[in-house]
Amino acid sequence: MGELPFFRAHTAFHPDRLWIWEKAVYVDENQRTWLPITIEMDSSLQVLMRQEDIPLGEPVRPSQLGPYLLPLMWQLYPGRKYRGSDSSFWRIVYHIEFSGIEDMLLEQVPDPDNE
């Protein structure tokens, strides 16, 4: 019987910052593009960020976006989390790279002041 190939995913380095470039496209400090997929659940909000190289157009101003569910910028904080430009915190659930594709799942941490 032939052996199946063994595939291995590995942990990737977290971007220091992610800035909105245009609707549904973020850019990190290395000019890599990240595409968000928002997952709304009963008690939490998650976003899957997939690093995928796409051609960039002109950046948009925040005022051109209209209401937007996600922060316009994320900054990496200690303790495997990001802080959004709206002061929200997002826990890094996982960040892996597999076959050249990076996926990072972020989950919004509830604000203790609003509970």
C-alpha positions as CSV (number, residue, x, y, z in Angstrom):
1,M,0.0,0.0,0.0
2,G,1.3,3.5,-0.8
3,E,1.8,5.9,1.9
4,L,-0.2,9.1,2.1
5,P,1.9,12.4,2.1
6,F,2.1,14.1,5.5
7,F,1.0,17.7,5.4
8,R,2.1,20.0,8.2
9,A,0.7,23.4,9.1
10,H,2.9,25.7,11.1
11,T,2.4,28.8,13.2
12,A,3.0,32.0,11.4
13,F,4.3,35.3,12.7
14,H,1.5,37.8,13.5
15,P,1.5,41.1,11.7
16,D,2.3,44.1,14.0
17,R,-0.5,46.1,12.4
18,L,-3.3,45.7,9.9
19,W,-4.8,48.8,8.2
20,I,-7.9,49.0,6.1
21,W,-7.0,49.7,2.5
22,E,-10.3,49.4,0.9
23,K,-13.6,47.7,1.8
24,A,-12.7,44.1,2.8
25,V,-9.0,44.5,2.2
26,Y,-6.4,45.1,4.9
27,V,-2.6,45.7,4.5
28,D,0.1,44.8,7.0
29,E,3.4,46.5,7.6
30,N,5.0,44.4,4.9
31,Q,2.4,45.4,2.2
32,R,0.8,42.0,2.3
33,T,-3.0,42.0,1.8
34,W,-5.4,40.3,4.2
35,L,-9.1,39.5,3.3
36,P,-11.5,39.4,6.2
37,I,-14.5,37.0,6.5
38,T,-16.8,38.1,9.3
39,I,-18.5,35.4,11.4
40,E,-21.3,36.6,13.6
41,M,-22.4,34.2,16.3
42,D,-25.0,34.6,19.1
43,S,-22.5,35.7,21.7
44,S,-19.4,36.6,19.8
45,L,-17.9,38.1,16.7
46,Q,-15.1,36.4,14.9
47,V,-13.1,37.3,11.8
48,L,-11.0,35.0,9.7
49,M,-8.2,36.9,8.1
50,R,-6.7,35.2,5.1
51,Q,-3.4,36.5,3.7
52,E,-3.9,36.5,-0.1
53,D,-1.9,38.6,-2.6
54,I,-4.2,40.8,-4.6
55,P,-3.5,43.9,-6.6
56,L,-4.2,47.1,-4.6
57,G,-6.1,50.0,-5.9
58,E,-6.2,53.5,-4.4
59,P,-6.6,53.5,-0.6
60,V,-10.0,54.7,0.7
61,R,-10.6,57.2,3.4
62,P,-12.5,56.0,6.4
63,S,-15.3,58.4,5.6
64,Q,-15.7,56.6,2.2
65,L,-16.4,53.3,3.9
66,G,-19.6,54.1,5.6
67,P,-20.6,52.0,8.6
68,Y,-18.1,49.2,9.0
69,L,-18.4,46.3,11.4
70,L,-14.6,45.7,11.9
71,P,-12.0,48.1,13.2
72,L,-10.2,50.2,10.6
73,M,-6.8,49.2,12.1
74,W,-5.6,46.4,14.4
75,Q,-2.4,46.7,16.5
76,L,-0.7,43.6,18.0
77,Y,-0.7,43.6,21.8
78,P,1.1,41.3,24.2
79,G,-0.8,38.1,25.2
80,R,-1.8,36.9,21.7
81,K,-4.3,39.7,21.0
82,Y,-5.0,42.7,18.9
83,R,-6.4,46.1,19.9
84,G,-8.7,47.7,17.3
85,S,-8.8,51.4,16.4
86,D,-12.2,51.4,18.1
87,S,-10.6,50.2,21.4
88,S,-12.0,46.7,21.0
89,F,-9.8,43.7,21.8
90,W,-9.5,40.6,19.6
91,R,-8.0,37.3,20.8
92,I,-5.9,35.4,18.3
93,V,-7.6,32.0,18.3
94,Y,-5.1,30.6,15.8
95,H,-2.7,31.7,13.1
96,I,-1.4,29.0,10.8
97,E,0.3,28.8,7.4
98,F,-0.4,25.8,5.2
99,S,0.7,25.3,1.6
100,G,1.6,29.0,1.4
101,I,-1.7,30.3,2.7
102,E,-2.0,32.1,6.0
103,D,-5.2,32.0,8.1
104,M,-5.6,33.9,11.3
105,L,-8.8,33.6,13.3
106,L,-9.6,36.6,15.6
107,E,-12.4,36.6,18.2
108,Q,-13.7,39.8,19.8
109,V,-13.2,39.8,23.5
110,P,-16.3,41.1,25.4
111,D,-15.9,44.6,26.9
112,P,-16.0,44.1,30.7
113,D,-17.4,47.7,31.1
114,N,-20.5,46.7,29.1
115,E,-21.3,43.5,30.9
